[in-house]
């Protein structure tokens, strides 16, 4: 049955029901789509997933980056170690060729030093310069521009991954605080005691070093200048008797048993009664405070060549290589009454003069030990040349000493103009990696292996000590 459309009304002939109208409006309003709550949950899940993936990606990136940096650092460290080894081995090779280099300069020395033979040339002191093409090719190429030897066209030297730096010096240019060779018993103790006493300003009154002694150390122990000296000697001598040093009479003697001061410390230990194995072992000795170490042992920690004591070699010092303070200490141990040993002004004149001459002409001036002894007496080529240039009354020129005849021969024998034990510090750098090698190499020709082995000293020496920093 159909209904007629009312007159004047437009629209469908059939009128939809209410449910149909509600469904139609819901469809137009989107109510059949997910609700707003469902949409928010989906968005939260998406954001959370993205955050988790971002954290995982960041952690993966950090792990990968860390692994890459660790691998790069290990690679550069290994390269730096081999650059340091190259510097060390090249220095040993250079030292082994010193006799051949000396023969080249022999005529020049003979003409300059009035017929004296050429002394041993300290090629080890110039290893960083002579070996620069192998250790730092870029710098050597720039420095050689316009020079007699031009490395700009050299081949095979530009493949190094890094650089190396070399510092080397003769160990017998320092005061040997260990049990010295060629001396035994009280002679060895007295020789070291007088050298250390002179080095520490004991023959000066007042001494600029007096404030370093007589103060409690970190353990509350008070040590005088003599206490420090005898403690060093008692550490390496083989007996258990305490050493007593009298600088006035220049004698040492033993007095009772050694005082076990180390046994009363918070962390007790015993006196070694054996030679030092390393220089750092000196830190265990009574009275070696930080101030004493920085003043007399290692004045400049960043410069190994500034060290003034050693545990290697013999009792003989090298006047061409030794610091002026070491030369004074050795000479004053034989003639402590001289003005050069008691007057601080005279000592400063000697130190300044020797340092200035070496700075102007870094050459070995003494062919024989007697040449240095004559220099102390105001004789010989060097002193006469300086006196003629500066004037005999110039305050920069120290007053000559008078050496007693009975000690002159022993004084001459306490010096040597040949170095046979060389310390080599070689530092390799690649990127940010840095590796330092410290080696003490023996080149003494009289060395032979312990029995039952046989052989002779190799040209590039043998290692006394080897350490990687």
Residue pairs with C-beta under 8 A, 6 or more apart in sequence:
2 13
3 13
5 11
5 13
16 24
26 32
34 42
72 431
73 432
73 433
76 161
76 162
76 430
76 431
76 432
76 433
77 430
77 433
77 435
79 161
79 162
79 428
79 430
79 433
80 162
80 428
80 429
80 430
80 433
80 434
80 435
81 428
81 435
81 437
81 468
82 428
83 135
83 160
83 161
83 162
83 163
83 164
83 428
83 429
83 430
83 435
84 164
84 426
84 427
84 428
84 435
84 436
84 437
85 426
85 428
85 437
86 134
86 135
86 164
86 428
87 127
87 131
87 134
87 135
87 164
87 165
87 166
87 426
87 427
87 428
87 437
88 166
88 424
88 426
88 437
88 439
89 460
90 127
90 131
90 134
90 135
91 124
91 127
91 131
91 166
91 168
91 424
91 426
92 424
92 441
92 460
92 461
93 460
94 123
94 124
94 127
94 130
94 131
95 123
95 124
95 422
95 441
95 443
95 460
95 461
96 443
96 459
96 460
96 461
97 123
98 120
98 121
98 123
101 121
101 123
102 118
102 120
102 121
105 118
105 121
106 117
106 118
108 118
109 116
109 117
109 118
109 119
109 367
110 116
110 117
110 118
113 365
113 367
113 381
114 381
116 367
116 368
116 371
116 381
117 367
118 367
119 320
119 364
119 366
119 367
119 368
119 417
120 320
120 364
120 417
120 418
120 419
121 364
122 170
122 320
122 321
122 364
122 419
123 130
124 168
124 169
124 170
124 419
124 422
124 424
125 168
125 169
125 321
125 362
127 166
127 168
127 424
128 135
128 165
128 166
128 167
131 166
132 139
132 140
132 143
133 140
133 141
133 151
133 154
133 157
134 157
134 160
134 164
135 160
135 163
135 164
135 165
135 166
136 163
136 164
137 151
137 154
137 157
137 158
137 160
138 158
139 163
140 151
140 157
141 151
141 152
141 154
144 150
144 151
144 152
145 152
151 157
161 430
162 428
162 429
162 430
162 431
162 433
163 428
163 429
164 426
164 427
164 428
164 429
165 426
165 427
165 429
166 424
166 425
166 426
166 427
167 303
167 304
167 305
167 424
167 425
168 422
168 423
168 424
168 425
169 304
169 305
169 321
169 422
169 423
170 318
170 321
170 419
170 421
170 422
170 423
171 310
171 312
171 313
171 419
171 421
171 422
171 423
171 440
172 310
172 312
172 313
172 314
172 316
172 317
172 318
172 321
172 416
172 419
172 420
172 421
173 317
173 318
173 321
173 322
173 323
173 326
173 419
174 307
174 308
174 309
174 310
174 313
174 317
174 322
174 323
174 326
175 192
175 195
175 196
175 199
175 308
175 309
175 310
175 317
175 326
175 329
175 330
176 192
176 309
176 310
176 311
176 312
176 313
176 314
176 315
177 192
177 196
177 232
177 236
177 276
177 282
177 309
177 310
177 311
178 236
178 275
178 276
178 310
178 311
178 312
179 188
179 236
179 237
179 275
180 188
180 191
180 192
180 314
180 315
181 313
181 314
181 315
182 314
182 315
182 316
183 191
183 315
186 252
186 253
188 315
189 233
189 237
189 243
189 245
189 252
190 245
190 250
190 251
190 252
191 315
191 333
191 414
192 229
192 232
192 233
193 229
193 230
193 233
193 243
193 245
193 247
193 252
194 247
194 250
194 332
194 333
194 334
194 336
195 329
195 330
195 333
196 228
196 229
196 232
196 329
197 203
197 225
197 226
197 229
197 245
197 247
197 333
198 328
198 329
198 332
198 333
198 336
198 341
199 296
199 308
199 325
199 326
199 328
199 329
200 207
200 209
200 212
200 213
200 225
200 228
200 229
200 296
201 207
201 208
201 209
201 210
202 225
202 247
203 247
203 332
203 336
203 341
203 342
204 342
204 343
204 344
204 347
205 342
207 344
208 344
209 225
209 295
212 289
212 291
212 292
212 295
213 223
213 224
213 225
213 227
213 228
213 287
214 222
214 223
214 224
215 222
215 289
216 222
217 223
217 287
217 289
218 289
219 265
219 266
221 261
221 286
221 287
223 231
223 286
223 287
226 245
226 247
227 286
227 287
228 285
228 286
228 287
228 288
228 292
229 245
230 242
230 243
230 244
230 245
231 285
231 286
231 287
232 282
232 285
233 243
233 245
233 252
234 242
234 243
234 258
234 271
234 273
235 271
235 272
235 273
235 276
235 284
235 285
236 272
236 273
236 274
236 275
236 276
237 243
237 273
238 273
238 274
239 254
239 273
240 257
240 258
240 271
240 273
241 254
241 255
241 256
241 257
241 258
242 254
242 255
242 256
242 257
242 258
242 259
243 252
243 253
243 254
243 255
244 252
244 253
244 254
244 255
245 251
245 252
246 252
246 253
247 336
250 336
258 271
260 270
260 271
261 286
262 268
262 269
262 270
262 271
262 284
262 286
263 269
263 270
269 284
272 281
272 284
275 311
276 282
276 311
277 311
278 311
278 465
279 297
279 307
279 309
279 310
279 311
282 288
282 293
282 297
282 309
283 293
288 297
296 308
296 309
297 307
297 308
297 309
298 306
298 307
299 306
299 307
299 308
300 306
304 423
304 425
304 438
306 323
308 323
308 325
308 326
312 421
312 423
312 440
312 464
312 465
313 420
313 421
314 416
315 414
316 413
316 414
316 415
316 416
317 326
317 327
317 330
317 414
317 415
317 416
318 415
318 416
318 417
318 418
318 419
319 327
319 366
319 369
319 372
319 415
319 417
320 364
320 365
320 366
320 417
321 364
321 419
322 330
324 350
324 351
324 354
324 355
325 351
327 354
327 372
328 340
328 341
328 347
328 350
328 351
330 414
330 415
331 340
331 341
331 376
331 401
331 411
332 338
332 340
332 341
334 403
334 407
334 410
334 411
334 414
335 341
335 401
335 403
335 404
335 407
335 411
336 342
338 401
338 402
339 346
339 399
339 401
340 346
340 347
340 350
340 376
340 398
340 399
340 401
341 347
346 398
346 399
349 395
349 396
349 397
349 398
350 398
352 396
353 386
353 396
353 397
353 398
356 396
357 365
357 382
357 386
364 417
365 371
365 375
365 381
365 382
366 372
366 375
366 382
366 417
367 417
368 417
369 412
369 413
369 414
369 415
369 416
369 417
370 412
371 380
371 382
371 417
372 415
372 417
373 403
373 408
373 411
373 412
373 415
374 380
374 383
375 382
375 383
376 400
376 401
376 403
377 400
377 401
377 402
377 403
378 387
378 399
378 400
379 400
383 400
386 397
387 397
390 396
390 397
391 397
403 411
419 443
420 442
420 443
420 444
420 445
421 440
421 441
421 442
421 443
421 444
421 464
422 440
422 441
422 443
422 461
423 438
423 439
423 440
423 441
424 437
424 438
424 439
424 440
424 441
425 436
425 437
425 438
426 436
426 437
426 439
427 434
427 435
427 436
427 437
428 434
428 435
428 436
428 437
435 468
435 469
436 468
436 469
437 466
437 467
437 468
437 469
438 465
438 466
438 467
438 469
439 463
439 465
439 466
439 467
440 463
440 464
440 465
440 466
441 460
441 461
441 462
441 463
441 464
442 457
442 461
442 462
442 463
442 464
443 457
443 461
444 457
445 457
446 457
447 456
447 457
447 462
448 454
448 455
448 456
448 457
449 455
